[in-house]
């Protein structure tokens, strides 16, 4: 005597095997499936990332110059730059990059104000 629930089970297994052969997957209702885990693109794209990186590099460079300028003082900082310029070649180019400018002086003044508070 055939069992009606067993016939339904066998039909379901046959359907699942047929769909698997066709390459279909199964997801339970209400569960997070593969479609929910797609990688989303970053905001800004390539240009935005490059701009953020450039701004970060400039901020670190000016911040480093400002910390050195504050820590050494204007006189000692100038003497070290003069020694670099006297070496010539690549050292002169480094001295030109490390020369104190308005941004460096302003940031060093801000550092001095912060240190004075503590």
N, CA, C and O atoms as CSV, one atom per row, in Angstrom:
chain,resi,resn,atom,element,x,y,z
A,1,UNK,N,N,0.854,-1.162,0.000
A,1,UNK,CA,C,0.000,0.000,0.000
A,1,UNK,C,C,0.909,1.237,0.000
A,1,UNK,O,O,1.716,1.425,0.910
A,2,UNK,N,N,0.766,2.070,-1.026
A,2,UNK,CA,C,1.621,3.244,-1.146
A,2,UNK,C,C,1.252,4.305,-0.104
A,2,UNK,O,O,0.084,4.517,0.222
A,3,UNK,N,N,2.294,4.953,0.396
A,3,UNK,CA,C,2.108,6.017,1.400
A,3,UNK,C,C,2.022,7.351,0.658
A,3,UNK,O,O,2.952,7.684,-0.076
A,4,UNK,N,N,0.942,8.133,0.818
A,4,UNK,CA,C,0.809,9.386,0.084
A,4,UNK,C,C,1.873,10.419,0.495
A,4,UNK,O,O,2.311,11.202,-0.348
A,5,UNK,N,N,2.292,10.440,1.751
A,5,UNK,CA,C,3.305,11.408,2.165
A,5,UNK,C,C,4.665,11.041,1.577
A,5,UNK,O,O,5.472,11.927,1.293
A,6,UNK,N,N,4.932,9.740,1.389
A,6,UNK,CA,C,6.175,9.300,0.779
A,6,UNK,C,C,6.214,9.674,-0.698
A,6,UNK,O,O,7.275,10.011,-1.222
A,7,UNK,N,N,5.060,9.617,-1.378
A,7,UNK,CA,C,5.001,10.021,-2.789
A,7,UNK,C,C,5.315,11.512,-2.928
A,7,UNK,O,O,6.033,11.910,-3.846
A,8,UNK,N,N,4.790,12.328,-2.034
A,8,UNK,CA,C,5.076,13.770,-2.068
A,8,UNK,C,C,6.550,14.058,-1.805
A,8,UNK,O,O,7.148,14.941,-2.420
A,9,UNK,N,N,7.126,13.284,-0.868
A,9,UNK,CA,C,8.550,13.445,-0.555
A,9,UNK,C,C,9.421,13.089,-1.757
A,9,UNK,O,O,10.363,13.812,-2.081
A,10,UNK,N,N,9.103,11.969,-2.420
A,10,UNK,CA,C,9.877,11.551,-3.586
A,10,UNK,C,C,9.759,12.568,-4.716
A,10,UNK,O,O,10.736,12.831,-5.417
A,11,UNK,N,N,8.571,13.142,-4.897
A,11,UNK,CA,C,8.377,14.152,-5.941
A,11,UNK,C,C,9.212,15.396,-5.644
A,11,UNK,O,O,9.795,15.998,-6.546
A,12,UNK,N,N,9.257,15.765,-4.382
A,12,UNK,CA,C,10.049,16.938,-4.010
A,12,UNK,C,C,11.542,16.678,-4.223
A,12,UNK,O,O,12.247,17.551,-4.726
A,13,UNK,N,N,12.030,15.506,-3.854
A,13,UNK,CA,C,13.433,15.158,-4.067
A,13,UNK,C,C,13.754,15.173,-5.567
A,13,UNK,O,O,14.807,15.669,-5.968
A,14,UNK,N,N,12.875,14.644,-6.375
A,14,UNK,CA,C,13.093,14.637,-7.830
A,14,UNK,C,C,13.159,16.065,-8.365
A,14,UNK,O,O,13.994,16.373,-9.215
A,15,UNK,N,N,12.278,16.940,-7.867
A,15,UNK,CA,C,12.291,18.339,-8.316
A,15,UNK,C,C,13.598,19.024,-7.896
A,15,UNK,O,O,14.192,19.752,-8.691
A,16,UNK,N,N,14.042,18.801,-6.678
A,16,UNK,CA,C,15.287,19.412,-6.186
A,16,UNK,C,C,16.477,18.927,-7.011
A,16,UNK,O,O,17.321,19.726,-7.417
A,17,UNK,N,N,16.545,17.616,-7.258
A,17,UNK,CA,C,17.656,17.078,-8.054
A,17,UNK,C,C,17.638,17.628,-9.472
A,17,UNK,O,O,18.692,17.936,-10.029
A,18,UNK,N,N,16.442,17.756,-10.070
A,18,UNK,CA,C,16.319,18.318,-11.421
A,18,UNK,C,C,16.796,19.772,-11.439
A,18,UNK,O,O,17.518,20.176,-12.351
A,19,UNK,N,N,16.397,20.561,-10.435
A,19,UNK,CA,C,16.813,21.965,-10.381
A,19,UNK,C,C,18.311,22.087,-10.119
A,19,UNK,O,O,18.953,22.991,-10.655
A,20,UNK,N,N,18.875,21.211,-9.316
A,20,UNK,CA,C,20.319,21.228,-9.070
A,20,UNK,C,C,21.087,20.929,-10.352
A,20,UNK,O,O,22.126,21.538,-10.611
A,21,UNK,N,N,20.586,20.001,-11.152
A,21,UNK,CA,C,21.247,19.695,-12.428
A,21,UNK,C,C,21.215,20.911,-13.353
A,21,UNK,O,O,22.129,21.103,-14.155
A,22,UNK,N,N,20.170,21.732,-13.248
A,22,UNK,CA,C,20.066,22.947,-14.060
A,22,UNK,C,C,20.900,24.094,-13.494
A,22,UNK,O,O,21.010,25.148,-14.121
A,23,UNK,N,N,21.489,23.897,-12.310
A,23,UNK,CA,C,22.353,24.906,-11.718
A,23,UNK,C,C,21.649,25.891,-10.818
A,23,UNK,O,O,22.210,26.933,-10.479
A,24,UNK,N,N,20.449,25.586,-10.431
A,24,UNK,CA,C,19.724,26.497,-9.536
A,24,UNK,C,C,20.062,26.184,-8.090
A,24,UNK,O,O,20.290,25.031,-7.723
A,25,UNK,N,N,20.090,27.249,-7.258
A,25,UNK,CA,C,20.302,27.066,-5.825
A,25,UNK,C,C,19.012,27.333,-5.087
A,25,UNK,O,O,18.024,27.772,-5.676
A,26,UNK,N,N,19.026,27.070,-3.820
A,26,UNK,CA,C,17.819,27.247,-3.021
A,26,UNK,C,C,18.122,28.128,-1.821
A,26,UNK,O,O,19.178,28.023,-1.198
A,27,UNK,N,N,17.179,28.990,-1.517
A,27,UNK,CA,C,17.276,29.848,-0.353
A,27,UNK,C,C,15.963,29.767,0.406
A,27,UNK,O,O,14.887,29.796,-0.192
A,28,UNK,N,N,16.053,29.666,1.697
A,28,UNK,CA,C,14.851,29.618,2.518
A,28,UNK,C,C,14.192,30.997,2.533
A,28,UNK,O,O,14.875,32.018,2.448
A,29,UNK,N,N,12.892,31.020,2.639
A,29,UNK,CA,C,12.166,32.283,2.680
A,29,UNK,C,C,12.583,33.074,3.913
A,29,UNK,O,O,12.592,32.537,5.020
A,30,UNK,N,N,12.927,34.336,3.731
A,30,UNK,CA,C,13.316,35.196,4.839
A,30,UNK,C,C,14.790,35.114,5.197
A,30,UNK,O,O,15.262,35.890,6.027
A,31,UNK,N,N,15.532,34.187,4.588
A,31,UNK,CA,C,16.963,34.057,4.884
A,31,UNK,C,C,17.761,34.979,3.967
A,31,UNK,O,O,17.304,35.340,2.883
A,32,UNK,N,N,18.951,35.352,4.413
A,32,UNK,CA,C,19.828,36.151,3.575
A,32,UNK,C,C,20.497,35.229,2.563
A,32,UNK,O,O,21.197,34.287,2.932
A,33,UNK,N,N,20.274,35.511,1.296
A,33,UNK,CA,C,20.846,34.667,0.257
A,33,UNK,C,C,22.098,35.283,-0.353
A,33,UNK,O,O,22.617,36.283,0.142
A,34,UNK,N,N,22.575,34.677,-1.427
A,34,UNK,CA,C,23.786,35.145,-2.084
A,34,UNK,C,C,23.624,36.560,-2.630
A,34,UNK,O,O,24.590,37.321,-2.674
A,35,UNK,N,N,22.433,36.910,-3.038
A,35,UNK,CA,C,22.197,38.238,-3.610
A,35,UNK,C,C,22.404,39.336,-2.568
A,35,UNK,O,O,22.701,40.476,-2.925
A,36,UNK,N,N,22.251,39.009,-1.297
A,36,UNK,CA,C,22.404,40.007,-0.239
A,36,UNK,C,C,23.858,40.292,0.101
A,36,UNK,O,O,24.143,41.249,0.821
A,37,UNK,N,N,24.771,39.490,-0.396
A,37,UNK,CA,C,26.175,39.639,-0.050
A,37,UNK,C,C,27.017,40.127,-1.224
A,37,UNK,O,O,28.214,39.846,-1.292
A,38,UNK,N,N,26.402,40.850,-2.138
A,38,UNK,CA,C,27.150,41.420,-3.246
A,38,UNK,C,C,28.033,42.539,-2.745
A,38,UNK,O,O,27.632,43.316,-1.879
A,39,UNK,N,N,29.209,42.622,-3.277
A,39,UNK,CA,C,30.139,43.679,-2.872
A,39,UNK,C,C,29.717,44.992,-3.514
A,39,UNK,O,O,29.546,45.075,-4.730
A,40,UNK,N,N,29.557,45.975,-2.719
A,40,UNK,CA,C,29.140,47.282,-3.208
A,40,UNK,C,C,30.372,48.117,-3.522
A,40,UNK,O,O,31.404,47.973,-2.867
A,41,UNK,N,N,30.268,48.991,-4.523
A,41,UNK,CA,C,31.375,49.861,-4.878
A,41,UNK,C,C,31.615,50.917,-3.818
A,41,UNK,O,O,30.713,51.261,-3.053
A,42,UNK,N,N,32.825,51.426,-3.777
A,42,UNK,CA,C,33.148,52.477,-2.812
A,42,UNK,C,C,32.635,53.817,-3.303
A,42,UNK,O,O,32.492,54.044,-4.505
A,43,UNK,N,N,32.363,54.690,-2.364
A,43,UNK,CA,C,31.927,56.034,-2.729
A,43,UNK,C,C,33.090,56.805,-3.314
A,43,UNK,O,O,34.226,56.671,-2.861
A,44,UNK,N,N,32.812,57.593,-4.297
A,44,UNK,CA,C,33.823,58.467,-4.862
A,44,UNK,C,C,34.572,57.864,-6.030
A,44,UNK,O,O,35.133,58.607,-6.836
A,45,UNK,N,N,34.606,56.570,-6.155
A,45,UNK,CA,C,35.315,55.941,-7.252
A,45,UNK,C,C,36.811,56.169,-7.173
A,45,UNK,O,O,37.347,56.518,-6.122
A,46,UNK,N,N,37.470,55.970,-8.289
A,46,UNK,CA,C,38.928,56.087,-8.336
A,46,UNK,C,C,39.376,57.514,-8.063
A,46,UNK,O,O,40.323,57.722,-7.304
A,47,UNK,N,N,38.725,58.493,-8.658
A,47,UNK,CA,C,39.112,59.893,-8.473
A,47,UNK,C,C,38.956,60.359,-7.046
A,47,UNK,O,O,39.818,61.076,-6.536
A,48,UNK,N,N,37.878,59.970,-6.385
A,48,UNK,CA,C,37.658,60.358,-5.002
A,48,UNK,C,C,38.684,59.752,-4.070
A,48,UNK,O,O,39.138,60.396,-3.125
A,49,UNK,N,N,39.046,58.511,-4.341
A,49,UNK,CA,C,40.048,57.847,-3.521
A,49,UNK,C,C,41.399,58.528,-3.688
A,49,UNK,O,O,42.110,58.741,-2.706
A,50,UNK,N,N,41.752,58.865,-4.896
A,50,UNK,CA,C,43.028,59.524,-5.153
A,50,UNK,C,C,43.058,60.911,-4.496
A,50,UNK,O,O,44.086,61.325,-3.961
A,51,UNK,N,N,41.937,61.617,-4.541
A,51,UNK,CA,C,41.875,62.942,-3.930
A,51,UNK,C,C,42.040,62.839,-2.410
A,51,UNK,O,O,42.803,63.600,-1.816
A,52,UNK,N,N,41.326,61.900,-1.782
A,52,UNK,CA,C,41.457,61.712,-0.334
A,52,UNK,C,C,42.876,61.330,0.043
A,52,UNK,O,O,43.405,61.817,1.042
A,53,UNK,N,N,43.494,60.468,-0.740
A,53,UNK,CA,C,44.864,60.046,-0.455
A,53,UNK,C,C,45.819,61.220,-0.586
A,53,UNK,O,O,46.707,61.393,0.248
A,54,UNK,N,N,45.645,62.023,-1.621
A,54,UNK,CA,C,46.509,63.186,-1.807
A,54,UNK,C,C,46.380,64.193,-0.677
A,54,UNK,O,O,47.381,64.727,-0.198
A,55,UNK,N,N,45.161,64.451,-0.255
A,55,UNK,CA,C,44.938,65.385,0.859
A,55,UNK,C,C,45.563,64.835,2.138
A,55,UNK,O,O,46.154,65.585,2.914
A,56,UNK,N,N,45.433,63.529,2.358
A,56,UNK,CA,C,46.015,62.917,3.549
A,56,UNK,C,C,47.538,63.025,3.531
A,56,UNK,O,O,48.144,63.350,4.552
A,57,UNK,N,N,48.158,62.759,2.391
A,57,UNK,CA,C,49.617,62.835,2.281
A,57,UNK,C,C,50.097,64.264,2.526
A,57,UNK,O,O,51.085,64.473,3.230
A,58,UNK,N,N,49.403,65.250,1.950
A,58,UNK,CA,C,49.784,66.648,2.171
A,58,UNK,C,C,49.626,67.042,3.639
A,58,UNK,O,O,50.471,67.753,4.182
A,59,UNK,N,N,48.558,66.588,4.280
A,59,UNK,CA,C,48.344,66.913,5.694
A,59,UNK,C,C,49.444,66.311,6.562
A,59,UNK,O,O,49.930,66.956,7.491
A,60,UNK,N,N,49.834,65.077,6.261
A,60,UNK,CA,C,50.905,64.445,7.035
A,60,UNK,C,C,52.233,65.164,6.794
A,60,UNK,O,O,53.002,65.366,7.734
A,61,UNK,N,N,52.510,65.551,5.552
A,61,UNK,CA,C,53.770,66.237,5.241
A,61,UNK,C,C,53.848,67.584,5.965
A,61,UNK,O,O,54.851,67.883,6.613
A,62,UNK,N,N,52.802,68.389,5.858
A,62,UNK,CA,C,52.809,69.692,6.523
A,62,UNK,C,C,52.802,69.534,8.041
A,62,UNK,O,O,53.433,70.315,8.753
A,63,UNK,N,N,52.083,68.516,8.536
A,63,UNK,CA,C,52.084,68.276,9.979
A,63,UNK,C,C,53.461,67.890,10.495
A,63,UNK,O,O,53.876,68.342,11.562
A,64,UNK,N,N,54.166,67.061,9.749
A,64,UNK,CA,C,55.519,66.669,10.154
A,64,UNK,C,C,56.459,67.868,10.163
A,64,UNK,O,O,57.246,68.043,11.093
A,65,UNK,N,N,56.371,68.693,9.117
A,65,UNK,CA,C,57.202,69.894,9.073
A,65,UNK,C,C,56.894,70.806,10.260
A,65,UNK,O,O,57.802,71.368,10.873
A,66,UNK,N,N,55.610,70.946,10.576
A,66,UNK,CA,C,55.215,71.831,11.677
A,66,UNK,C,C,55.715,71.313,13.017
A,66,UNK,O,O,56.165,72.097,13.852
A,67,UNK,N,N,55.644,70.011,13.233
A,67,UNK,CA,C,56.127,69.439,14.492
A,67,UNK,C,C,57.631,69.653,14.618
A,67,UNK,O,O,58.112,70.039,15.684
A,68,UNK,N,N,58.379,69.408,13.544
A,68,UNK,CA,C,59.828,69.640,13.579
A,68,UNK,C,C,60.148,71.120,13.815
A,68,UNK,O,O,61.034,71.453,14.602
A,69,UNK,N,N,59.422,71.998,13.129
A,69,UNK,CA,C,59.655,73.434,13.264
A,69,UNK,C,C,59.391,73.877,14.699
A,69,UNK,O,O,60.158,74.661,15.259
A,70,UNK,N,N,58.304,73.375,15.301
A,70,UNK,CA,C,57.991,73.734,16.686
A,70,UNK,C,C,59.041,73.167,17.639
A,70,UNK,O,O,59.526,73.874,18.521
A,71,UNK,N,N,59.389,71.902,17.464
A,71,UNK,CA,C,60.280,71.226,18.399
A,71,UNK,C,C,61.697,71.818,18.358
A,71,UNK,O,O,62.308,72.037,19.404
A,72,UNK,N,N,62.213,72.074,17.163
A,72,UNK,CA,C,63.579,72.585,17.042
A,72,UNK,C,C,63.662,74.093,17.257
A,72,UNK,O,O,64.678,74.603,17.727
A,73,UNK,N,N,62.612,74.787,16.918
A,73,UNK,CA,C,62.651,76.249,16.965
A,73,UNK,C,C,63.119,76.784,15.617
A,73,UNK,O,O,63.771,76.068,14.856
A,74,UNK,N,N,62.791,78.040,15.319
A,74,UNK,CA,C,63.132,78.598,14.007
A,74,UNK,C,C,64.634,78.654,13.737
A,74,UNK,O,O,65.065,78.419,12.608
A,75,UNK,N,N,65.422,78.958,14.745
A,75,UNK,CA,C,66.872,79.102,14.515
A,75,UNK,C,C,67.520,77.761,14.198
A,75,UNK,O,O,68.224,77.632,13.196
A,76,UNK,N,N,67.290,76.774,15.036
A,76,UNK,CA,C,67.893,75.451,14.820
A,76,UNK,C,C,67.369,74.814,13.539
A,76,UNK,O,O,68.123,74.145,12.832
A,77,UNK,N,N,66.088,75.012,13.230
A,77,UNK,CA,C,65.507,74.484,12.004
A,77,UNK,C,C,66.195,75.101,10.789
A,77,UNK,O,O,66.527,74.408,9.827
A,78,UNK,N,N,66.406,76.429,10.853
A,78,UNK,CA,C,67.092,77.114,9.752
A,78,UNK,C,C,68.530,76.647,9.582
A,78,UNK,O,O,69.006,76.501,8.456
A,79,UNK,N,N,69.230,76.408,10.698
A,79,UNK,CA,C,70.613,75.907,10.611
A,79,UNK,C,C,70.662,74.528,9.945
A,79,UNK,O,O,71.542,74.263,9.126
A,80,UNK,N,N,69.735,73.670,10.291
A,80,UNK,CA,C,69.714,72.335,9.679
A,80,UNK,C,C,69.410,72.426,8.188
A,80,UNK,O,O,69.989,71.688,7.391
A,81,UNK,N,N,68.516,73.314,7.813
A,81,UNK,CA,C,68.233,73.492,6.386
A,81,UNK,C,C,69.450,74.062,5.661
A,81,UNK,O,O,69.719,73.684,4.520
A,82,UNK,N,N,70.180,74.957,6.300
A,82,UNK,CA,C,71.384,75.524,5.680
A,82,UNK,C,C,72.435,74.438,5.456
A,82,UNK,O,O,73.116,74.432,4.430
A,83,UNK,N,N,72.568,73.520,6.413
A,83,UNK,CA,C,73.511,72.409,6.239
A,83,UNK,C,C,73.104,71.518,5.070
A,83,UNK,O,O,73.952,71.065,4.301
A,84,UNK,N,N,71.806,71.272,4.944
A,84,UNK,CA,C,71.328,70.464,3.814
A,84,UNK,C,C,71.616,71.154,2.485
A,84,UNK,O,O,72.068,70.516,1.534
A,85,UNK,N,N,71.354,72.454,2.421
A,85,UNK,CA,C,71.610,73.199,1.179
A,85,UNK,C,C,73.087,73.192,0.829
A,85,UNK,O,O,73.440,73.140,-0.349
A,86,UNK,N,N,73.954,73.244,1.828
A,86,UNK,CA,C,75.392,73.258,1.578
A,86,UNK,C,C,75.878,71.940,0.977
A,86,UNK,O,O,76.869,71.919,0.247
A,87,UNK,N,N,75.190,70.846,1.280
A,87,UNK,CA,C,75.569,69.543,0.715
A,87,UNK,C,C,75.365,69.523,-0.797
A,87,UNK,O,O,76.112,68.857,-1.513
A,88,UNK,N,N,74.359,70.248,-1.288
A,88,UNK,CA,C,74.085,70.305,-2.721
A,88,UNK,C,C,73.356,69.065,-3.223
A,88,UNK,O,O,73.086,68.136,-2.462
A,89,UNK,N,N,73.048,69.066,-4.499
A,89,UNK,CA,C,72.384,67.931,-5.139
A,89,UNK,C,C,71.006,67.654,-4.580
A,89,UNK,O,O,70.172,68.549,-4.445
A,90,UNK,N,N,70.791,66.396,-4.261
A,90,UNK,CA,C,69.496,65.964,-3.741
A,90,UNK,C,C,69.197,66.566,-2.372
A,90,UNK,O,O,68.038,66.804,-2.032
A,91,UNK,N,N,70.236,66.808,-1.596
A,91,UNK,CA,C,70.044,67.419,-0.280
A,91,UNK,C,C,69.487,68.835,-0.404
A,91,UNK,O,O,68.682,69.264,0.423
A,92,UNK,N,N,69.920,69.567,-1.444
A,92,UNK,CA,C,69.393,70.917,-1.661
A,92,UNK,C,C,67.908,70.856,-2.014
A,92,UNK,O,O,67.132,71.716,-1.596
A,93,UNK,N,N,67.516,69.846,-2.778
A,93,UNK,CA,C,66.091,69.680,-3.116
A,93,UNK,C,C,65.288,69.350,-1.855
A,93,UNK,O,O,64.174,69.843,-1.681
A,94,UNK,N,N,65.852,68.521,-0.982
A,94,UNK,CA,C,65.174,68.207,0.271
A,94,UNK,C,C,65.034,69.451,1.138
A,94,UNK,O,O,64.002,69.656,1.777
A,95,UNK,N,N,66.068,70.274,1.159
A,95,UNK,CA,C,66.005,71.511,1.942
A,95,UNK,C,C,64.928,72.437,1.395
A,95,UNK,O,O,64.232,73.101,2.162
A,96,UNK,N,N,64.786,72.486,0.070
A,96,UNK,CA,C,63.747,73.324,-0.530
A,96,UNK,C,C,62.351,72.829,-0.140
A,96,UNK,O,O,61.456,73.635,0.114
A,97,UNK,N,N,62.166,71.515,-0.092
A,97,UNK,CA,C,60.865,70.963,0.305
A,97,UNK,C,C,60.572,71.205,1.785
A,97,UNK,O,O,59.420,71.414,2.166
A,98,UNK,N,N,61.604,71.178,2.611
A,98,UNK,CA,C,61.414,71.328,4.049
A,98,UNK,C,C,61.452,72.785,4.511
A,98,UNK,O,O,61.301,73.054,5.702
A,99,UNK,N,N,61.650,73.720,3.595
A,99,UNK,CA,C,61.692,75.137,3.967
A,99,UNK,C,C,60.363,75.536,4.607
A,99,UNK,O,O,59.299,75.166,4.112
A,100,UNK,N,N,60.424,76.289,5.704
A,100,UNK,CA,C,59.173,76.670,6.385
A,100,UNK,C,C,58.370,77.658,5.535
A,100,UNK,O,O,58.898,78.665,5.061
A,101,UNK,N,N,57.110,77.354,5.358
A,101,UNK,CA,C,56.212,78.233,4.620
A,101,UNK,C,C,55.113,78.718,5.571
A,101,UNK,O,O,55.153,78.449,6.771
A,102,UNK,N,N,54.146,79.428,5.022
A,102,UNK,CA,C,53.099,80.010,5.865
A,102,UNK,C,C,52.272,78.926,6.566
A,102,UNK,O,O,51.902,79.075,7.731
A,103,UNK,N,N,51.991,77.852,5.858
A,103,UNK,CA,C,51.185,76.783,6.458
A,103,UNK,C,C,51.942,76.131,7.613
A,103,UNK,O,O,51.372,75.871,8.673
A,104,UNK,N,N,53.222,75.871,7.396
A,104,UNK,CA,C,54.032,75.244,8.441
A,104,UNK,C,C,54.122,76.135,9.679
A,104,UNK,O,O,53.990,75.662,10.807
A,105,UNK,N,N,54.345,77.425,9.455
A,105,UNK,CA,C,54.434,78.362,10.579
A,105,UNK,C,C,53.107,78.454,11.336
A,105,UNK,O,O,53.088,78.505,12.565
A,106,UNK,N,N,52.010,78.476,10.598
A,106,UNK,CA,C,50.695,78.551,11.243
A,106,UNK,C,C,50.413,77.286,12.054
A,106,UNK,O,O,49.908,77.364,13.175
A,107,UNK,N,N,50.736,76.129,11.491
A,107,UNK,CA,C,50.507,74.882,12.220
A,107,UNK,C,C,51.415,74.785,13.444
A,107,UNK,O,O,50.991,74.286,14.487
A,108,UNK,N,N,52.648,75.251,13.331
A,108,UNK,CA,C,53.558,75.251,14.480
A,108,UNK,C,C,53.027,76.181,15.572
A,108,UNK,O,O,53.140,75.877,16.760
A,109,UNK,N,N,52.449,77.313,15.169
A,109,UNK,CA,C,51.827,78.208,16.148
A,109,UNK,C,C,50.650,77.545,16.841
A,109,UNK,O,O,50.447,77.733,18.041
A,110,UNK,N,N,49.875,76.774,16.095
A,110,UNK,CA,C,48.763,76.032,16.693
A,110,UNK,C,C,49.253,74.975,17.674
A,110,UNK,O,O,48.655,74.766,18.730
A,111,UNK,N,N,50.349,74.310,17.313
A,111,UNK,CA,C,50.926,73.306,18.218
A,111,UNK,C,C,51.406,73.990,19.500
A,111,UNK,O,O,51.198,73.478,20.599
A,112,UNK,N,N,52.055,75.161,19.350
A,112,UNK,CA,C,52.536,75.893,20.530
A,112,UNK,C,C,51.373,76.301,21.423
A,112,UNK,O,O,51.484,76.241,22.647
A,113,UNK,N,N,50.259,76.715,20.828
A,113,UNK,CA,C,49.091,77.102,21.620
A,113,UNK,C,C,48.516,75.886,22.352
A,113,UNK,O,O,48.099,75.999,23.504
A,114,UNK,N,N,48.491,74.727,21.692
A,114,UNK,CA,C,47.990,73.518,22.347
A,114,UNK,C,C,48.890,73.096,23.507
A,114,UNK,O,O,48.403,72.708,24.570
A,115,UNK,N,N,50.210,73.175,23.295
A,115,UNK,CA,C,51.153,72.779,24.342
A,115,UNK,C,C,51.071,73.745,25.526
A,115,UNK,O,O,51.221,73.334,26.677
A,116,UNK,N,N,50.833,75.026,25.242
A,116,UNK,CA,C,50.739,76.026,26.308
A,116,UNK,C,C,49.537,75.766,27.211
A,116,UNK,O,O,49.560,76.135,28.385
A,117,UNK,N,N,48.494,75.142,26.686
A,117,UNK,CA,C,47.296,74.853,27.487
A,117,UNK,C,C,47.560,73.774,28.522
A,117,UNK,O,O,46.902,73.740,29.562
A,118,UNK,N,N,48.502,72.904,28.257
A,118,UNK,CA,C,48.736,71.772,29.163
A,118,UNK,C,C,49.871,72.029,30.073
A,118,UNK,O,O,50.203,71.181,30.900
